[in-house]
Amino acid sequence: MSAKLSGDVYYPSEEVLSKAHIKNWDELSKKATEDYEGFWEERANELNWFKKWDKVIDDSNKPFYKWFTGAQTNISYNCLDRHVKTERRNKLALIWEGENGDFETMSYYRLHKETCKFANILKSMGVEKGDRVTIYMGRTPEIVIAMLACARVGAIHSVVYGGFSVEALHERIEDSQSKVLIVSDGAYQRGKIVPLKEIADEALQRAGGIEHVIVIKRTGQDVNMEFGRDMWYHELANLPIANQSCALEIMDAEDPLFILYTSGTTGKPKAILHTHGGYQVGTYTTLKYVFDIHEEDRYWCAADPGWITGHSYIVYGPLLNGATSFLYEGAPNYPYPNRWWSMIENYGINILYTAPTAIRGLMRFGDAWINRHDLSSLKLLGSVGEPINPEAWKWYHKVVGNEKCPIMDTWWQTETGMFMITPMPCVPLKPGTGTRPFPGIEMDILDDDGKPVGANEEGYLVIKTPWPSMIRTIYGDPDRYVNQYWSKYPGVYLTGDSAKRDEDGYIWVIGRVDDVIKVSGYRLGTAEIESALVSHQAVAEAAAIGIPDDVKGNVIYSYVILRAGVEGTDELKEELRQHVGYEVGPIAKPASVKFVEKLPKTRSGKIMRRVLKAEEMGEDPGNLSTLED
Ligand code: WT7
């Protein structure tokens, strides 16, 4: 790396460099580029395999890439059994705090036993390799156990974020054809109970296929238990079948580990498929190198297990590394805005990974809340989910990190499974960019014709090399996989983001170029919000767009054509907002509902959302030649 970089640069301190696993990024990058397969093979050799691979990358059927073909493994073995055989067995795997102050710790030994117990219960219900299991829970240790138990028996878990609601859950259960649902009675959030079981009951009224529901008691309020279908976990766990040892299923490297639904450009959410072999190598390596995981660390990823960030960097990545991970159930500002800071101090957390929206939200409460706490344990910070504005970056760096913690701004996606554009502690940082692609990975920024754009010009962000934890397909819809990601530029993976590259090769991600809206870092599709609106009896047609917001990144604005004879009142606006909240989830509630007579459409009938956005923001709508009239 040339000594002098342009712009606002933060160079790594001697202190940080002296401890880092990777001290020289250029050296690692050179090694990974010269022998890409060898690089990943070496990383894979740090984990356990029942049988080694014949091939590292199998690209005989592009874009359906395979990794470590011929190998046998099970990610749950690498997360648990591997550590239990060493002195790590009594190390804490999890530290958990409930929003109401409940508290639990779990060693690797205990987590292994609890996972076996849960796995035996799943087996007793007839869950077999390849079966889908939907998990709909709050942030408690049981969600981690449930995921690992599925992996252990070879079932494919489909976690649905606990902030989603009836229709979102229904759609995902139905699409995945799950036979078992694991749900908690409720979750504490901002002092209230989110009635997860009640929401699930509603969803199950709409969806068929679920044979068994395992209910985990968390909040303890009365819930409806349907005889023959619903069973309490704590009762099942007392039965003789819930043995604490459970032989695991030997998985091929390419056997499915999980599906995770994410919003796409159009239509229903897509089931992104990840597999046992490559995914474990990718998440293990990236967490180790980027967050510089050491034996004594106390690491906190403040995301939800129900999103890819939680799958890769709350559950699998940390456990693969034998790390101690902290999990918190509730809201950042409950009961007071110092909740996070007090937990960091209490537990001596030294790595914090969160989203720009949370940083901006906490920044708003003022520095006094944070300055009451000793955060000197922190050594490294992370950011994910959307571009971080330099102002928030600097606050995070100065006030949270006391100017000594490097910030790892990690760009990646549900589809990539692991960090793709990211610094490491040894890399000079610039506020607002994740710096460069992970060593060995080639990315580019292209114009419409597929030509690389010049420095500081905007274009489509693409990935040109396969990577171990890449999406394998859209479960049940391989054609959509090819069309969505590999058809704009054949042979090249399209991310859906636009970006620029500066003169130092640092990539600045700008945002989505499709109809995906990032609200507080959560990925939502315009299609889901629109179909929720249209499912209300008063609505004939609807459109949804994202409008920039200082804290949330974006908020949703919606435009509604009412059915004939329906009067557009303020009460109806509020009812429609609530309706979207009930169907999709509170995060999807539009900030604004406007009643309109007409929506701008192309002659082929597609809603021109950019016209709505330009109008809302008082900007020039650009080319209107395709507008219907
Ligand atoms: C989209 C993927 C991957 C974890 C959470 C999101 C945006 C993600 C960054 C970042 C700028 C980012 C992109 C991407 N994004 N991280 N560090 N800087 N933008 O996963 O829900 O699949 O969303 O999030 O737009 O395409 P996801």
Boltz pocket constraint, residues with backbone or C-beta under 6 A from the ligand:
constraints:
  - pocket:
      binder: B
      contacts: [[A, 262], [A, 308], [A, 309], [A, 383], [A, 384], [A, 385], [A, 386], [A, 387], [A, 388], [A, 409], [A, 410], [A, 411], [A, 412], [A, 413], [A, 414], [A, 415], [A, 421], [A, 434], [A, 495], [A, 496], [A, 497], [A, 509], [A, 511], [A, 512], [A, 518], [A, 521], [A, 522], [A, 523]]
      max_distance: 6.0
